Amino acid sequence: MASLVVKNPIHFVEEVRQEVSKVSWPTFKEVWVTTLMVIAMVAVTSIFFLLADTAIAWGVQSVLQIGR
């Protein structure tokens, strides 16, 4: 089991820098396109739930009106 205590902070920082340099960072365009996709999906999902909620509310009100 690895020790959770950092024995040499300088060595730790060097290892972190090495690992960060290995990361494949996305380009600005990739981040922008992905962000737009997320916003679009949130909008579509919001519209779906708005319509579903409206339909369910209409159905419940219709059922409750039957008893009057």
Secondary structure, 3 states (H helix, E strand, C coil): CCCCCCCCHHHHHHHHHHHHHHCCCCCHHHHHHHHHHHHHHHHHHHHHHHHHHHHHHHHHHHHHHHCC
